[in-house]
Amino acid sequence: MASISSVPTHMKAWAYSEYGNIVEILKFDTNIPIPDINEDQVLIKVVAAALNPVDCKRAQGYFKNTDSPLPTVPGYDVAGVVVRVGIQVRKFKVGDEVYGDIVDHDGVNKLRSIGSLAEYTVAEEKLLAHKPSNLSFIEAAGLPLAILTAYQALEIVELSAGQSVLVLGGAGGVGTLVIQLAKHLFGASKVAATASTPKLDLLRSLGADFPIDYTKENFEELPEKFDVVYDAVGESDKALKGVKEGGKVVTIEPPATPPAIMYSLISDGASLEKLQPYLESGKMKAILDPKGPFPFSKTVEAFAHLKTKRAIGKIVIHPIP
């Protein structure tokens, strides 16, 4: 096992010891043991982490039956530096800059007790990718869960070149990436997306041909229908009214109204590596909330901002000491 000798035995992290509203239960702990690594894992010095709505759901006990034992350090998205590697690890070495969604979504029973809102965290080699060289740790932390959710769901509905797509929630963490992927990777002929009035210019800048102000018009009443509707806000019943006959609706927010497809991502470093050329070319970029990044000490305030549902793109925590 390779190692950087300066790794301490204990670390600072945000954790909760009971289920509830994450803003109320999350506490700063200065004495959490550094987790051990298995043979297929690496230990990461966390540089930046991003928040996701699923962190709040988990804290509320949504996955209680299959969750890891409390206390829990939340956080799915990480960007950082490898400081230890297990003996089976081949892709990474000590000193490598990596990023990924460190929760193996292959069944919710893979939730880990130490997430990314800590000075150090552990992840399986297969969940990580090398950080694109042109991205900062802050930008990289804002990508994994959202870009995998965007990319894999567009693959599931088989979006193909020349088709049209409507994105519900175009200014959110996932929606901003769906627009870019649909346009630059899948070759969609027309991308429409919904957002509130101040965010319409952002949608245009990402490649949306047809921004829809949901405060002024109902997309489901528009005469134009779309080959694919990507629902990132939980309105699959309305989404079905916006799709062409024979088209497909995919949603990432339950419940899914049939025949809408409910999709949950598979955390996968190989998919991140596949997207690397698009990120390194600048065709795709992480959209970060302008109020961020939030310093590690302001993690509770960052979650409070996430819960307003008014964030633009991703909320990132940086620096993590």
HELIX and SHEET records of a PDB file:
HELIX    1   1 ILE A   22  ILE A   25  1                                   4    
HELIX    2   2 PRO A   53  ALA A   59  1                                   7    
HELIX    3   3 VAL A  108  LYS A  110  5                                   3    
HELIX    4   4 GLU A  125  LEU A  127  5                                   3    
HELIX    5   5 PHE A  137  ALA A  141  1                                   5    
HELIX    6   6 PRO A  144  ILE A  156  1                                  13    
HELIX    7   7 GLY A  175  HIS A  184  1                                  10    
HELIX    8   8 THR A  197  LYS A  199  5                                   3    
HELIX    9   9 LEU A  200  LEU A  206  1                                   7    
HELIX   10  10 PHE A  219  GLU A  221  5                                   3    
HELIX   11  11 SER A  236  ALA A  239  1                                   4    
HELIX   12  12 LEU A  240  GLY A  242  5                                   3    
HELIX   13  13 GLY A  269  GLU A  280  1                                  12    
HELIX   14  14 PHE A  296  LYS A  298  5                                   3    
HELIX   15  15 THR A  299  LYS A  307  1                                   9    
SHEET    1   A 4 ALA A   2  SER A   3  0                                        
SHEET    2   A 4 ASP A  77  VAL A  85 -1                                        
SHEET    3   A 4 GLN A  41  ALA A  50 -1                                        
SHEET    4   A 4 TYR A 120  GLU A 124 -1                                        
SHEET    1   B 4 ALA A   2  SER A   3  0                                        
SHEET    2   B 4 ASP A  77  VAL A  85 -1                                        
SHEET    3   B 4 GLU A  97  ASP A 101 -1                                        
SHEET    4   B 4 LEU A 128  HIS A 130 -1                                        
SHEET    1   C 4 ALA A   2  SER A   3  0                                        
SHEET    2   C 4 ASP A  77  VAL A  85 -1                                        
SHEET    3   C 4 GLN A  41  ALA A  50 -1                                        
SHEET    4   C 4 VAL A 316  ILE A 317 -1                                        
SHEET    1   D 2 HIS A  10  ALA A  15  0                                        
SHEET    2   D 2 LYS A  27  PRO A  33 -1                                        
SHEET    1   E 6 PHE A 210  ASP A 213  0                                        
SHEET    2   E 6 LYS A 190  ALA A 195  1                                        
SHEET    3   E 6 SER A 164  LEU A 168  1                                        
SHEET    4   E 6 PHE A 226  ASP A 231  1                                        
SHEET    5   E 6 VAL A 243  THR A 251  1                                        
SHEET    6   E 6 ILE A 261  MET A 262  1                                        
END                                                                             
